[in-house]
């Protein structure tokens, strides 16, 4: 199990903006699965670094896919609204 913040979950999804579309993530299980895959493949440190980089890119206005970032944030927010605690969620 790996604890993830909402920002880290968003970063994991955002980092896949060239491969994923909203159609790939219709269910909460799909979101969890893709986040878990990214953490397993790239490592938690890489996800944390990407979350930091996203914040910096936002400040500079240099995001590669701002619409995808907004969508990822909404999707992770939906998980939280469904009772999933994304402030310290556990990915297996």
C-alpha positions as CSV (number, residue, x, y, z in Angstrom):
1,X,0.0,0.0,0.0
2,X,1.2,3.5,-0.9
3,X,-0.4,6.6,0.6
4,X,-1.2,9.2,-2.0
5,X,-2.5,12.8,-1.8
6,X,-5.1,14.0,-4.2
7,X,-2.4,16.1,-5.9
8,X,-0.3,13.0,-6.4
9,X,-3.2,11.1,-7.8
10,X,-3.9,14.0,-10.2
11,X,-0.2,14.0,-11.2
12,X,-0.2,10.3,-11.9
13,X,-3.1,10.7,-14.3
14,X,-1.8,13.9,-15.8
15,X,1.5,12.4,-16.5
16,X,-0.3,10.0,-18.9
17,X,-2.0,12.8,-20.9
18,X,-0.5,11.5,-24.2
19,X,-1.9,8.0,-23.6
20,X,-5.1,8.4,-21.7
21,X,-8.5,10.0,-22.5
22,X,-11.6,10.4,-20.3
23,X,-13.0,7.3,-22.0
24,X,-10.2,5.2,-20.4
25,X,-11.4,6.2,-16.9
26,X,-15.2,5.8,-16.7
27,X,-15.3,4.1,-13.3
28,X,-13.6,4.8,-10.0
29,X,-11.9,1.4,-10.3
30,X,-10.4,2.5,-13.7
31,X,-9.0,5.6,-12.1
32,X,-7.5,3.6,-9.2
33,X,-6.0,1.1,-11.6
34,X,-4.3,3.7,-13.7
35,X,-2.9,5.5,-10.7
36,X,-1.6,2.2,-9.3
37,X,0.0,1.3,-12.6
38,X,1.8,4.7,-12.8
39,X,3.0,4.4,-9.2
40,X,4.2,0.8,-9.9
41,X,5.9,1.7,-13.1
42,X,7.4,5.1,-12.4
43,X,7.7,5.0,-8.6
44,X,6.3,7.2,-5.9
45,X,9.3,9.6,-6.1
46,X,8.6,10.3,-9.8
47,X,4.9,11.0,-9.0
48,X,5.9,13.4,-6.2
49,X,8.3,15.2,-8.5
50,X,5.6,15.4,-11.2
51,X,3.2,16.9,-8.8
52,X,5.7,19.6,-7.9
53,X,6.5,20.2,-11.6
54,X,2.8,20.6,-12.4
55,X,2.6,23.4,-9.7
56,X,5.6,25.1,-11.2
57,X,4.3,24.8,-14.8
58,X,1.0,26.2,-13.7
59,X,2.7,29.2,-12.1
60,X,4.6,29.8,-15.4
61,X,1.7,29.1,-17.6
62,X,3.6,26.3,-19.4
63,X,1.4,23.2,-18.9
64,X,1.4,20.9,-21.8
65,X,-2.2,19.9,-21.3
66,X,-4.1,22.3,-19.1
67,X,-7.5,20.9,-20.1
68,X,-6.4,17.4,-19.2
69,X,-5.1,18.6,-15.8
70,X,-8.5,20.2,-15.1
71,X,-10.3,17.0,-16.1
72,X,-8.0,14.9,-13.8
73,X,-8.7,17.2,-10.9
74,X,-12.4,16.9,-11.4
75,X,-12.2,13.1,-11.6
76,X,-10.1,12.8,-8.5
77,X,-12.5,15.2,-6.8
78,X,-15.4,12.9,-7.8
79,X,-13.6,10.0,-6.0
80,X,-13.3,12.1,-2.9
81,X,-17.0,13.1,-3.1
82,X,-17.9,9.4,-3.3
83,X,-16.3,8.8,0.1
84,X,-12.8,7.9,-1.0
85,X,-10.3,9.8,1.3
86,X,-7.9,11.1,-1.3
87,X,-5.8,13.1,1.2
88,X,-4.1,9.9,2.2
89,X,-5.5,7.2,-0.1
90,X,-4.0,3.8,-0.2
91,X,-3.1,2.3,-3.6
92,X,-2.2,-1.4,-3.7
